[in-house]
Each structure stands twice: as structure tokens, then as C-alpha cells.
Amino acid sequence: MTVTTDYLVLGSGVAGLTFALDAAEHGEVTIVTKRAADESNTRYAQGGIAAVLGKDDTPEAHIRDTLIAGAGLCHEVVAEICAREGPERIHELIARGAVFDKDERGELSLTREGGHSARRVVHVADATGAEVERALVERVKAHPNIRIFDHHMAIDLITLGQFGGPDTCVGAYVLDDRTSREVAGTQKSHRVETFLARATVLATGGAGKVYLYTTNPDVATGDGVAMAYRAGAEIANMEFYQFHPTCLYHPEAKNFLITEALRGEGGILRLPDGTAFMEQHDPRKDLAPRDIVARAIDFEMKRIGSEYVLLDITHKPPSFIKEHFPTIHAECLKFGIDITTQPIPVVPAAHYMCGGVSTDLHGRTSIPGLWAIGECSFTGLHGANRLASNSLLEGLVFGHRAAKKLAGQITELRQAPYPDVPDWRVGNAVPSDEEVVVAHNWDELRRTMWNYVGIVRSNARLRRAARRISLLQDEIREYYWKHLVTRDMLELRNITTVAELIVGCASARHESRGLHSTIDYPGQSQDLAHDTVMKRGVPPHLRGK
Ligand SMILES: Cc1cc2nc3c(=O)[nH]c(=O)nc-3n(C[C@H](O)[C@H](O)[C@H](O)COP(=O)(O)OP(=O)(O)OC[C@H]3O[C@@H](n4cnc5c(N)ncnc54)[C@H](O)[C@@H]3O)c2cc1C
């Protein structure tokens, strides 16, 4: 089957849905998304969205805060665009049905988060993303110009260059992954369809699954970045992966984040033997910034060879704990941990990918016809470290900007017929009879990244990781060509490419800056205030921002 459309959007988080709604005003939009339409990082966002809406706030202050967090690597023009255009995007989101918390005067309730010099974060209790996703998915489903293919996974971008033509992206090959329903008479379909578009928009989100511990849901496997890299696009700043300091550590718990507010209310980080340790790392102790706390935990875990540390709030009255942290109390109880009497085992966890597919100020990548928005993109907004609540904002702003830019081009783009490209070739591939290869390699990759390319790095650890990743890639390649594609295998292939990119960028940055910390280059260098760029076939290099 071949599907043709004006705009092909890969992913249905805040960025993809925002783009789709705007673009649907001037063209036909097709959204392809890996699982259910609302499954995304967006859905799990807790804190909120940063935008200058308070009386005492200014765009200048928001820009300044963003630049400070980014440790000299933010592209100032992008910070300015997001700060100035953010408020309008929030009003648009409200018009699209998102209901944010209000204060007693009936105005938007704005909270203040770490790194922000003013109250500027709009939110919906501690579940902002769920409300944003709900509102946008509802709108998209009701729009006559938008089709959604859920449980469909993009495998690879289609560029005419693959068939001897110019280096232009014209769509994607997509796996129909509806396992629960019968498709074409088979229980599990391996059907791959061709989607052709005037413009293809990557909105595939982050890649937290590259690390053993992550706050991200299972869909976050860096597919967009990997597909773009294979297609020859420029990827930048992948060394800057943000870790959240405290995620619940329990064999059965998946991705449960313990909010920083728990430390704000007196929670103390301790070693498994009960010793408090933050005092040795920062005078602000447990209230030090996120990246310092994450590094301190990592240091202590490596020093004593422990799998976790403890976060202790038992010295507060049980009524206080239950009132302030009802969700955490209830969730931990499910795993047999009563936080009013027991400390919580925690580990830092991969949270946000600051790098991604490099774009211009409208979301255009280095490949004609290919656009990237949201967490999978690198616009330059976050620099070496993301300011809290700036990521949903970036998705809104760039989703809108990309759609607006394309509105001016679509009539001309429609003049050319859709190209004639071959169907996906199965060759001699057969169904897999050894899923264990995929499961084993997933585990090995995530452990390798966690142990060698995590919060604190070194040249030796990066070299070790590079060797292992290369071996895994050989195995995955062999497996890939022999077997019919499955989502699990495709995700493994993609996440291994993301690992290669993180290691490549980290190896090229000979300093410690923002989220990239290495014991071999502990200082920050003025000469290295550049982006790290990777492109297939070209060694990683630094480029002026
Ligand atoms: C626990 C948590 C809390 C957070 N809190 C905040 C916060 O308070 N404020 C803030 O600003 N940010 C927060 N973030 C970050 C923020 O949620 C994300 O950066 C943002 O939602 C990314 O939006 P997106 O549209 O780029 O991607 P996503 O929302 O991740 O959407 C990506 C979409 O692409 C789909 N997809 C992926 N690969 C493929 C493929 N191959 N084919 C088809 N579809 C594909 C996915 O299924 C998904 O639908 C948080 C993140 C997490 C995990």
C-alpha cells in the first residue's frame, strides 16, 4: 500500500500534534505514531510549560535564565524566539481545549521552578503533559484534514538519493504494528507500507531508553535521530543528556520519578548505610541544582559499588508527608515502601535529550523535504543544559513555526507529482526464531551506556563503550538483514545508533560543560563554546554556533 499526503508527521507528542493542527489549515496531514496516539513523553510531563505571562516577568529575563542554564552554548536567537512567541502559543493551546490551573483571581496560576528568576510555569497540578496531550489528541482526531495511523512505526526515511536522485526526503517506510488485531489474515503483521509526502516532519521525541534508568516511556528510543542520521542529516550536541537525580529504584518499578520538591521539603540523600553525603559535594547540600545532585549520587554509587542511594523524609510527620506527596506515598506503597517510615531507594535517570537533528529557525534539517521539531530536534535552545519546562515550550513554538513556513511553500510543492519509489524489499528475510538476541543486546547496550557514558565520563570509559557499541552494531546488522522487521528490533537498531552518536559527540568534547562531565577534562574551555556535529561518514567535529 502507498499513502500520499501533503504533510507526513512522525510522532504524536506536543510537537507533532501542534504542527498537525496548524498545517491542517492549508493541507492534508497524515500522522504516523508508534503506539496509541497519546503515548509520548509529553503525556508524562509533570511540572509545566515556561512562558512569560506574569506581570513581573519579561522576555529578557526568560532569555537570560535560558542562557545561564545552557552554559554558554544556547543559540541566543532561538532563546529569544521561544521567550517572545511562547505566550501566544499558550493562549492557542488554551483555545484548543487545554485547561490550566488558575489562581484565586481566576488568572493562570504560575509556579516557579529551579533556574527561573520569575513565576512563569503554567501547569495542571503535577500532570501538565497529560492535559496537553489529551486536548491536542482530541482536536486532531476531530479534524477533517488529519488522518492518524496509530501502532505504525516509521522504519526509515525515503530519500531520492537512495535511488540515484537528488538528496531529497520524500516520505518514509512504515511498519504496520497492529499486533492485537488481525491484519491481512495474519496474527502479527510484518507489513511495510510506503508513505509519500511533500514534507516529512520528524516529531519522534527523545531517547531515554538508551540508558538503563530513565524517566521516559518505552517509545523514547531515538528513532527520529537514528533515521535522520542514516539518511545523511546533520545531528548535533548529543553529548548533552539531562539526568533527573531521583527516580524510584525497584526491580518492578518503571520510570517513576521522585519530584525534587521532596528534597525541597527536607528530604535527605543518604548512602545505603544511612550516611548523609550531599554536604561533601556542595554547600547547598540536598538543595544543590539538579545536575550537581545527579553527579554526586553517581559519584557515590560508583565509589561504593552500590546500585542505588536512599532519599529519606521519615523525619517529617506522616501527616505532612501524606499531604504534600500523596502520589509518591501511594506509588511507593505499591512496591512495599512506606515513605513515612522507610527511606526511598533512588537512582538518577536519563530524562531529556538536549541534542538532536540539527535545524534552522523554522525546523528545516540539512536534507531538503525533511523537518524536525520537538525533543528529537536540535534548534540550539537548550545549549549544554535545559532549563526546566522549556521543552514543551520548544515543541509548541517550533511545531507552529514549521507549519507556518510550509504554508508559504505548499502550493509550489504540489506542482511536482509524487515520485515513483520502489516498495520496501523483504528479500530473503524470515520471521525471527531467536528473539533472545534482541533482548540480550538491549540489556547490554543500556548497561554499557549507564556505566561508561552516564553522568560522569572519561576517555577510557568512552573508548570501552565505543568498542562494545560497534560489536553490537555488527550483530544487529546481521540480524536485521536476515529477519523480518519487528518494532523491538527496529528500536534496538535505532537506540544503538543513538548510543554511537552520544559517544561520538562526547569523545569530541574535551571539556566539562553543562551536562557533559569528564574526569579527563574537568574544566570548561572558552575555545570550545561550539556545537558538536555528526554526519554519516564525517568524523564528529565542533562548529561555531
Ligand atoms: C517524566 C517526564 C516529565 C517531564 N516534565 C516536563 C515538564 O514539566 N516540562 C517540560 O517542558 N518538559 C518536561 N518533560 C520533557 C517533555 O515532556 C518532552 O521533552 C516533550 O514532551 C517532547 O515532546 P515531543 O513532541 O518532541 O515528543 P514526544 O512527546 O515524546 O512524542 C514523540 C512521539 O513520537 C512517536 N514515535 C517515536 N518514534 C516513532 C517512529 N519510529 N514512528 C512513529 N512514531 C514514533 C512516539 O510514539 C510519540 O508519539 C518531561 C519528560 C518526562 C519523561
Ligand as a Chemical Component Dictionary entry (heavy atoms), coordinates in Angstrom:
data_LIG
# 
_chem_comp.id                   LIG 
_chem_comp.type                 NON-POLYMER 
_chem_comp.pdbx_formal_charge   0 
_chem_comp.three_letter_code    LIG 
# 
loop_
_chem_comp_atom.comp_id 
_chem_comp_atom.atom_id 
_chem_comp_atom.alt_atom_id 
_chem_comp_atom.type_symbol 
_chem_comp_atom.charge 
_chem_comp_atom.model_Cartn_x 
_chem_comp_atom.model_Cartn_y 
_chem_comp_atom.model_Cartn_z 
_chem_comp_atom.pdbx_ordinal 
LIG C1  C1  C 0 8.548  12.206 33.338 1  
LIG C2  C2  C 0 8.784  13.424 32.485 2  
LIG C3  C3  C 0 8.495  14.690 32.984 3  
LIG C4  C4  C 0 8.698  15.830 32.174 4  
LIG N1  N1  N 0 8.331  17.060 32.655 5  
LIG C5  C5  C 0 8.429  18.137 31.834 6  
LIG C6  C6  C 0 7.928  19.413 32.229 7  
LIG O1  O1  O 0 7.388  19.571 33.312 8  
LIG N2  N2  N 0 8.059  20.466 31.366 9  
LIG C7  C7  C 0 8.646  20.345 30.141 10 
LIG O2  O2  O 0 8.742  21.329 29.397 11 
LIG N3  N3  N 0 9.123  19.142 29.731 12 
LIG C8  C8  C 0 9.011  18.044 30.535 13 
LIG N4  N4  N 0 9.464  16.836 30.104 14 
LIG C9  C9  C 0 10.022 16.741 28.744 15 
LIG C10 C10 C 0 8.897  16.827 27.717 16 
LIG O3  O3  O 0 7.813  16.036 28.155 17 
LIG C11 C11 C 0 9.347  16.338 26.357 18 
LIG O4  O4  O 0 10.546 16.932 26.002 19 
LIG C12 C12 C 0 8.312  16.689 25.285 20 
LIG O5  O5  O 0 7.058  16.216 25.676 21 
LIG C13 C13 C 0 8.713  16.105 23.938 22 
LIG O6  O6  O 0 7.652  16.300 23.035 23 
LIG P1  P1  P 0 7.783  15.758 21.553 24 
LIG O7  O7  O 0 6.511  16.067 20.887 25 
LIG O8  O8  O 0 9.038  16.241 20.966 26 
LIG O9  O9  O 0 7.972  14.167 21.736 27 
LIG P2  P2  P 0 7.076  13.097 22.482 28 
LIG O10 O10 O 0 6.047  13.724 23.316 29 
LIG O11 O11 O 0 7.988  12.135 23.128 30 
LIG O12 O12 O 0 6.351  12.360 21.276 31 
LIG C14 C14 C 0 7.076  11.544 20.391 32 
LIG C15 C15 C 0 6.100  10.735 19.569 33 
LIG O13 O13 O 0 6.769  10.067 18.515 34 
LIG C16 C16 C 0 6.320  8.729  18.429 35 
LIG N5  N5  N 0 7.362  7.966  17.751 36 
LIG C17 C17 C 0 8.641  7.766  18.156 37 
LIG N6  N6  N 0 9.292  7.052  17.227 38 
LIG C18 C18 C 0 8.438  6.797  16.228 39 
LIG C19 C19 C 0 8.525  6.097  14.999 40 
LIG N7  N7  N 0 9.646  5.469  14.602 41 
LIG N8  N8  N 0 7.435  6.047  14.200 42 
LIG C20 C20 C 0 6.271  6.650  14.575 43 
LIG N9  N9  N 0 6.123  7.318  15.731 44 
LIG C21 C21 C 0 7.202  7.387  16.532 45 
LIG C22 C22 C 0 6.039  8.363  19.855 46 
LIG O14 O14 O 0 5.235  7.234  19.964 47 
LIG C23 C23 C 0 5.373  9.654  20.338 48 
LIG O15 O15 O 0 4.035  9.677  19.950 49 
LIG C24 C24 C 0 9.255  15.690 30.885 50 
LIG C25 C25 C 0 9.548  14.426 30.396 51 
LIG C26 C26 C 0 9.309  13.295 31.171 52 
LIG C27 C27 C 0 9.610  11.943 30.598 53 
# 
loop_
_chem_comp_bond.comp_id 
_chem_comp_bond.atom_id_1 
_chem_comp_bond.atom_id_2 
_chem_comp_bond.value_order 
_chem_comp_bond.pdbx_ordinal 
LIG C1  C2  SING 1  
LIG C2  C3  SING 2  
LIG C2  C26 DOUB 3  
LIG C3  C4  DOUB 4  
LIG C4  N1  SING 5  
LIG C4  C24 SING 6  
LIG N1  C5  DOUB 7  
LIG C5  C6  SING 8  
LIG C5  C8  SING 9  
LIG C6  O1  DOUB 10 
LIG C6  N2  SING 11 
LIG N2  C7  SING 12 
LIG C7  O2  DOUB 13 
LIG C7  N3  SING 14 
LIG N3  C8  DOUB 15 
LIG C8  N4  SING 16 
LIG N4  C9  SING 17 
LIG N4  C24 SING 18 
LIG C9  C10 SING 19 
LIG C10 O3  SING 20 
LIG C10 C11 SING 21 
LIG C11 O4  SING 22 
LIG C11 C12 SING 23 
LIG C12 O5  SING 24 
LIG C12 C13 SING 25 
LIG C13 O6  SING 26 
LIG O6  P1  SING 27 
LIG P1  O7  DOUB 28 
LIG P1  O8  SING 29 
LIG P1  O9  SING 30 
LIG O9  P2  SING 31 
LIG P2  O10 DOUB 32 
LIG P2  O11 SING 33 
LIG P2  O12 SING 34 
LIG O12 C14 SING 35 
LIG C14 C15 SING 36 
LIG C15 O13 SING 37 
LIG C15 C23 SING 38 
LIG O13 C16 SING 39 
LIG C16 N5  SING 40 
LIG C16 C22 SING 41 
LIG N5  C17 SING 42 
LIG N5  C21 SING 43 
LIG C17 N6  DOUB 44 
LIG N6  C18 SING 45 
LIG C18 C19 SING 46 
LIG C18 C21 DOUB 47 
LIG C19 N7  SING 48 
LIG C19 N8  DOUB 49 
LIG N8  C20 SING 50 
LIG C20 N9  DOUB 51 
LIG N9  C21 SING 52 
LIG C22 O14 SING 53 
LIG C22 C23 SING 54 
LIG C23 O15 SING 55 
LIG C24 C25 DOUB 56 
LIG C25 C26 SING 57 
LIG C26 C27 SING 58 
# 
